[in-house]
């Protein structure tokens, strides 16, 4: 068998194997897509949870501030001052939780699988022969 026949046979083998390679490539891209979407959904979930927690604490802070106003009117200075201090501390905790929650929301949004899209574009370019596959 000549060298030319051997190279033809391997070329035919490569062409025959191409559908299998494409199927494997598509499978791996779908897996990457799933992984990326789950990761972004988790980040969004944490962010939403922290914002909700901040909102609940803000409700408590508002109630404490109302109690401080009532106590300030009904009692002498030390009672309402203590309630006011508690209310301010709760508002500070609320602000911190909301800021962390918003930061988490920004990390997870938009829930678009950007890594998978980039990878698919590279794959298409590699198949077309117009770019390199990293």
trRosetta pair geometry for C-beta under 8 A, 3 or more apart (Angstrom, degrees):
i j d omega theta_ij theta_ji phi_ij phi_ji
1 5 5.0 -111 -172 77 91 133
1 6 6.1 104 134 -54 116 90
2 5 5.0 101 57 4 77 99
2 6 7.3 -138 100 -3 45 88
3 6 5.6 -55 -152 36 37 114
3 7 6.4 33 153 -17 69 104
4 7 5.9 -55 -148 37 31 107
4 8 6.4 33 152 -20 64 105
5 8 5.6 -53 -148 36 33 113
5 9 6.3 35 153 -21 66 103
6 9 5.7 -52 -148 34 30 111
6 10 6.6 24 155 -12 64 104
7 10 5.8 -54 -147 40 35 106
7 11 6.2 39 151 -22 66 105
8 11 5.5 -54 -147 36 33 113
8 12 6.2 32 154 -17 66 104
9 12 5.7 -53 -147 38 32 110
9 13 6.2 36 150 -22 64 105
10 13 5.2 -47 -143 36 37 116
10 14 6.3 42 154 -22 65 100
11 14 5.7 -49 -149 33 31 112
11 15 6.5 30 152 -16 63 104
12 15 5.6 -53 -147 38 33 111
12 16 6.2 34 153 -19 66 107
13 16 5.6 -55 -146 39 30 111
13 17 6.1 24 155 -16 65 110
14 17 5.8 -60 -143 41 29 107
14 18 6.7 55 151 -51 61 90
15 18 5.6 -26 -156 -9 34 122
17 20 5.3 -60 -167 43 62 115
17 21 5.9 63 138 -25 85 103
18 21 5.6 -55 -145 36 34 111
18 22 6.3 33 158 -18 68 105
19 22 5.7 -55 -146 38 32 111
19 23 6.3 36 155 -22 66 105
20 23 5.6 -52 -148 35 31 113
20 24 6.4 31 154 -17 64 105
21 24 5.7 -54 -149 37 32 111
21 25 6.2 34 152 -21 65 107
22 25 5.5 -52 -146 36 32 114
22 26 6.3 32 155 -19 66 104
23 26 5.8 -54 -147 36 30 109
23 27 6.3 33 153 -21 63 106
24 27 5.6 -54 -148 36 31 114
24 28 6.4 27 156 -16 65 106
25 28 6.0 -57 -148 37 29 106
25 29 6.4 27 154 -17 64 107
25 123 5.9 142 179 -150 129 140
26 29 5.7 -56 -147 38 32 111
26 30 6.3 34 154 -20 65 105
27 30 5.8 -56 -150 35 30 111
27 31 6.5 31 151 -19 64 105
28 31 5.5 -50 -149 35 36 114
28 32 6.4 39 151 -20 65 103
29 32 5.5 -50 -147 36 34 114
29 33 6.3 42 150 -24 64 103
29 116 6.1 110 -170 -159 79 96
29 119 6.2 -176 -118 107 93 118
29 120 5.6 81 -148 -81 141 92
29 123 7.0 -75 -72 -7 134 159
30 33 5.4 -49 -149 33 33 117
30 34 6.5 36 152 -20 64 101
31 34 5.7 -51 -150 34 32 111
31 35 6.4 31 154 -17 65 107
32 35 5.8 -55 -147 38 31 111
32 36 6.2 27 157 -17 65 110
32 113 7.5 120 125 -178 82 129
32 115 6.7 -119 168 110 114 104
32 116 4.8 156 113 -99 106 95
32 119 6.2 -15 113 50 165 160
33 36 6.0 -60 -146 38 26 108
33 37 6.3 21 159 -16 64 110
33 113 5.0 21 -135 -159 69 174
33 116 4.4 80 -83 -126 71 166
34 37 6.0 -62 -147 39 26 107
34 38 6.3 25 158 -18 65 109
35 38 6.0 -58 -149 36 27 109
35 39 6.4 28 154 -20 63 108
36 39 5.7 -54 -149 35 31 113
36 40 6.4 25 156 -14 66 107
36 113 4.2 104 96 -132 136 94
36 114 7.7 -155 -177 38 144 55
36 115 5.5 -168 -100 48 142 111
36 116 5.5 -138 19 -24 150 110
37 40 5.9 -56 -145 40 32 107
37 41 6.1 34 155 -22 66 108
37 111 6.6 64 -139 175 75 101
37 113 5.7 -48 -56 -69 82 109
38 41 5.7 -55 -145 37 30 113
38 42 6.5 35 154 -23 63 102
39 42 5.8 -53 -153 30 30 112
39 43 6.8 27 151 -16 63 104
40 43 5.7 -52 -150 36 36 112
40 44 6.4 37 152 -18 66 105
40 108 4.7 132 -166 -157 67 80
40 109 7.8 124 -172 -70 108 31
40 111 4.6 147 128 -130 133 77
40 112 8.0 167 -124 33 174 30
40 113 7.6 -133 -4 -83 139 61
41 44 5.6 -53 -147 38 33 112
41 45 6.2 38 152 -23 65 106
41 108 7.3 138 -68 -166 10 128
41 111 6.6 54 -70 -132 67 132
42 45 5.6 -55 -149 35 31 114
42 46 6.5 29 155 -17 65 103
42 108 7.5 -156 73 -109 50 133
43 46 5.9 -53 -148 35 31 109
43 47 6.3 31 154 -18 64 108
43 104 5.7 -162 -177 -178 77 82
43 105 7.8 156 140 -99 87 22
43 107 5.1 -111 -176 99 140 101
43 108 3.1 177 97 -71 109 114
44 47 5.7 -57 -148 38 31 113
44 48 6.2 30 157 -17 67 107
44 104 7.7 158 -101 139 21 91
44 105 6.4 60 -127 -124 62 62
44 108 3.9 -149 -52 122 71 147
44 109 6.6 95 -95 -58 104 82
44 111 6.5 -31 -39 -72 144 115
45 48 5.9 -54 -144 38 28 108
45 49 6.2 30 155 -20 63 109
46 49 5.7 -57 -148 37 30 114
46 50 6.4 27 156 -17 65 106
46 101 7.9 -154 131 -125 65 67
46 104 5.0 -109 99 -175 98 149
46 108 7.9 144 44 -33 91 142
47 50 5.9 -58 -149 36 29 107
47 51 6.4 27 155 -16 65 107
47 101 4.9 111 -164 -171 60 64
47 102 7.0 98 -160 -88 109 11
47 103 7.5 -155 -114 72 106 46
47 104 3.2 -168 -80 98 89 102
47 105 3.6 161 162 -56 151 68
47 106 7.8 159 -119 9 151 51
47 107 7.5 175 -60 42 129 91
47 108 6.1 -146 -2 24 133 126
48 51 5.8 -56 -148 38 32 110
48 52 6.3 32 154 -19 66 106
48 101 7.3 121 -67 -166 8 111
48 105 7.0 97 -54 -88 61 104
49 52 5.8 -55 -148 37 30 110
49 53 6.3 32 153 -20 65 106
49 101 7.4 -153 73 -120 50 110
50 53 5.5 -50 -145 36 34 114
50 54 6.3 38 153 -21 64 103
50 97 5.4 -159 -179 -179 87 82
50 98 7.4 167 135 -97 91 26
50 100 5.4 -100 174 96 153 96
50 101 3.2 -165 95 -83 105 97
50 104 6.2 105 26 24 137 141
51 54 5.5 -51 -150 35 32 114
51 55 6.5 35 150 -21 64 103
51 97 7.7 160 -94 137 27 89
51 98 6.0 64 -122 -127 67 67
51 101 3.8 171 -52 146 71 151
51 102 6.9 92 -84 -56 110 64
51 105 7.2 25 -36 -42 131 130
52 55 5.5 -52 -149 34 34 113
52 56 6.5 35 152 -19 66 102
53 56 5.8 -52 -149 34 33 111
53 57 6.4 29 153 -15 65 106
53 97 5.5 -111 97 -179 102 142
53 101 7.5 175 44 -67 94 134
54 57 5.8 -56 -146 40 31 108
54 58 6.2 38 151 -25 65 105
54 94 4.9 105 -163 -160 80 67
54 95 7.7 119 -151 -57 121 12
54 97 3.7 -178 -79 99 95 111
54 98 3.9 147 175 -60 167 78
54 101 6.0 -120 -6 2 130 141
55 58 5.4 -50 -148 32 32 116
55 59 6.7 39 151 -23 62 98
55 94 8.0 101 -70 -149 19 107
55 98 7.9 96 -49 -88 63 105
56 59 5.6 -48 -157 27 35 114
56 60 6.9 32 147 -14 64 101
57 60 5.5 -51 -152 37 39 112
57 61 6.2 44 147 -23 68 103
57 90 5.9 -161 171 -173 94 91
57 93 5.8 -100 166 104 151 108
57 94 4.6 -166 99 -85 110 88
57 97 6.5 101 30 28 142 152
58 61 5.4 -50 -145 35 34 115
58 62 6.4 40 153 -22 65 102
58 90 7.8 152 -101 143 31 100
58 91 7.3 63 -118 -114 71 64
58 94 4.5 101 -70 -140 79 148
59 62 5.7 -51 -151 32 30 113
59 63 6.6 30 150 -18 63 104
60 63 5.6 -55 -151 36 35 112
60 64 6.4 34 152 -19 67 104
60 90 6.0 -123 100 -163 97 146
61 64 5.7 -53 -148 37 33 111
61 65 6.3 33 153 -19 65 105
61 87 5.4 107 -166 -156 74 69
61 90 3.6 -174 -93 111 96 120
61 91 4.8 129 -169 -62 152 70
61 94 5.9 -80 -12 -26 147 138
62 65 5.7 -54 -146 37 31 111
62 66 6.5 34 152 -19 63 103
63 66 5.6 -51 -151 35 33 113
63 67 6.5 33 150 -17 64 104
64 67 5.5 -53 -150 38 35 112
64 68 6.3 41 148 -25 66 102
64 83 6.0 -167 176 -174 83 86
64 86 5.3 -114 -178 107 142 106
64 87 4.2 -174 106 -85 109 86
64 90 6.0 116 33 16 146 150
65 68 5.3 -46 -147 31 36 117
65 69 6.6 39 152 -20 63 98
65 83 7.7 149 -106 143 27 97
65 84 7.2 61 -122 -117 68 60
65 87 4.1 112 -70 -149 76 150
66 69 5.7 -50 -151 32 34 110
66 70 6.5 32 151 -15 65 104
67 70 5.6 -53 -147 39 34 111
67 71 6.0 32 154 -17 68 109
67 83 5.4 -129 105 -160 94 142
68 71 5.7 -55 -140 42 29 108
68 72 6.0 35 155 -26 64 107
68 80 5.0 100 -172 -160 69 77
68 83 3.5 -173 -92 111 82 111
68 84 4.4 121 -162 -65 147 65
68 86 7.7 -176 -68 53 119 93
68 87 5.5 -83 -18 -15 142 139
69 72 5.6 -52 -145 33 28 114
69 73 6.6 23 157 -14 62 104
69 80 7.2 77 -90 -144 14 122
70 73 6.0 -60 -153 37 29 105
70 74 5.9 9 158 -4 67 118
71 74 5.9 -65 -133 50 29 100
71 75 5.2 -22 -177 27 71 118
71 79 4.6 -127 170 128 117 108
71 80 4.2 170 100 -82 93 76
71 83 5.2 115 42 5 145 149
72 75 7.1 -59 -103 56 14 77
72 77 7.7 28 -135 -118 77 42
72 79 7.5 -165 -76 87 44 87
72 80 3.1 87 -73 -124 76 168
72 81 7.9 101 -97 -42 96 54
72 83 7.7 -124 -41 58 87 122
72 84 7.5 52 -62 -46 123 115
73 80 7.8 99 -3 -76 45 146
75 78 7.9 -76 134 63 117 67
75 79 4.0 7 100 41 148 144
75 80 6.4 166 67 -29 100 90
76 79 6.5 99 63 7 61 100
77 80 6.7 -79 -153 47 32 95
77 81 5.7 30 163 -25 73 119
78 81 5.6 -62 -139 38 28 114
78 82 6.4 31 163 -22 66 104
79 82 6.1 -57 -157 31 27 108
79 83 6.7 17 151 -9 63 108
80 83 5.4 -55 -147 42 40 110
80 84 5.9 46 152 -25 70 105
81 84 5.5 -50 -144 36 31 114
81 85 6.5 36 154 -22 62 102
82 85 5.8 -51 -151 32 31 112
82 86 6.7 30 151 -16 63 104
83 86 5.7 -53 -151 36 35 112
83 87 6.3 37 151 -20 66 106
84 87 5.6 -54 -148 37 32 114
84 88 6.4 33 155 -19 66 104
85 88 5.8 -54 -148 35 31 110
85 89 6.5 32 153 -18 64 105
86 89 5.8 -55 -150 36 31 111
86 90 6.4 32 153 -18 65 106
87 90 5.7 -55 -150 37 32 111
87 91 6.4 32 152 -19 65 105
88 91 5.6 -52 -149 35 34 113
88 92 6.5 37 151 -21 65 102
89 92 5.7 -51 -151 33 34 113
89 93 6.6 34 151 -17 65 103
90 93 5.6 -52 -149 37 35 112
90 94 6.3 40 150 -23 65 104
91 94 5.4 -49 -147 34 34 117
91 95 6.4 37 154 -22 65 102
92 95 5.7 -51 -149 33 32 112
92 96 6.6 31 153 -17 64 104
93 96 5.8 -56 -150 36 32 111
93 97 6.3 29 154 -16 66 108
94 97 5.9 -59 -148 39 29 109
94 98 6.2 25 158 -16 66 109
95 98 5.9 -57 -144 39 28 109
95 99 6.3 29 157 -19 64 108
96 99 5.9 -56 -147 36 28 110
96 100 6.4 25 156 -15 64 107
97 100 5.9 -57 -147 39 30 108
97 101 6.1 30 154 -20 65 110
98 101 5.5 -55 -145 39 31 114
98 102 6.2 32 157 -20 66 104
99 102 5.9 -52 -145 35 29 109
99 103 6.4 32 153 -20 62 106
100 103 5.6 -55 -151 35 32 115
100 104 6.5 33 151 -19 65 104
101 104 5.6 -54 -150 35 33 111
101 105 6.4 35 151 -20 66 104
102 105 5.5 -51 -148 35 34 114
102 106 6.4 36 153 -19 65 103
103 106 5.8 -53 -151 35 31 111
103 107 6.6 33 150 -21 63 104
104 107 5.6 -53 -150 33 34 113
104 108 6.5 14 158 -5 66 110
105 108 6.2 -69 -147 46 29 99
105 109 5.7 8 163 -7 69 121
106 109 6.1 -65 -127 45 26 99
108 111 6.6 3 158 -83 82 82
112 117 7.3 -5 156 -19 99 137
113 116 3.9 0 143 30 120 120
113 117 6.1 138 99 -23 76 86
114 117 5.6 -54 -146 36 33 113
114 118 6.4 32 157 -18 66 105
115 118 5.9 -56 -151 37 30 110
115 119 6.3 30 152 -19 64 109
116 119 5.6 -55 -146 38 32 113
116 120 6.2 33 155 -20 67 105
117 120 5.8 -54 -147 36 30 109
117 121 6.4 32 153 -20 63 105
118 121 5.7 -54 -150 35 31 113
118 122 6.5 31 153 -18 64 104
119 122 5.7 -53 -151 35 32 111
119 123 6.4 34 150 -21 65 105
120 123 5.4 -52 -148 35 34 114
120 124 6.3 35 153 -20 67 103
121 124 5.8 -52 -147 35 31 110
121 125 6.4 29 154 -16 64 107
122 125 5.7 -57 -148 40 31 111
122 126 6.2 32 153 -22 65 107
122 131 6.5 -110 -142 109 61 129
122 132 7.8 -28 -160 97 99 49
122 133 5.5 115 152 -119 103 65
122 134 6.5 -43 -167 10 154 88
123 126 5.6 -55 -147 36 30 112
123 127 6.3 29 155 -18 65 105
123 133 6.5 54 -97 -112 48 117
124 127 5.8 -54 -148 36 30 110
124 128 6.3 25 154 -13 65 108
125 128 5.7 -57 -144 43 31 108
125 130 4.9 -93 -158 73 81 90
125 131 3.3 5 147 35 132 118
125 132 7.8 -13 115 31 116 25
125 133 7.7 166 80 -68 88 73
126 129 7.4 37 -179 -75 30 30
126 131 6.2 -69 -62 81 56 77
126 132 6.8 28 -95 -178 93 18
126 133 3.8 13 -83 -47 149 108
128 131 7.7 42 65 17 100 80
